[in-house]
Amino acid sequence: MKNLFLLISLFFVNSIVSQNEIKYQDLNTEDLEHVYNRFDRVVKVEIFHDNGELYQKGYLKNNKLHGRWESYDIDGNLAVIGEFIKGKKTGKWFFWGNKNFTEVNFQNNKVISHFKWENQNVVAVK
């Protein structure tokens, strides 16, 4: 009976101690990042050019680039699109230039293959 009472008492005390309230104003930046990311949250990121146009958008997971990322030129035109998994480039990435288009295949942040298309003439299709 004493053992059962002791076990229940320890469980009760442990549950009270483990429910501490976190005061965010008392934490430094590193601690706050740890508290924020401990639930594996995904954070949307948007970065802008000096002229206000969107420069990059994507997501962070555990402080690493994760998911679809897009980059835009200074005029707001799509320049790069690709995907990160745990901070590493993966899959097909597409790069648009003035007169060319490039596809690069990544695996674990390494280039597997790439293809480049150049367009000398602009063709309108009806």
Buried (B, 14 or more C-beta within 10 A) or exposed (E): EEEEEEEEEEEEEEEEEEEEEEEEEEBEEEEBEEEEBEEEEEEEEEEEBEEEEBBBBBBBBBEEBBEEBBBBBEEEEEBBBBBBBEEBBBBBBBBBEEEEEBEBBBEEEEEEEEEEEEEEEEEEEE
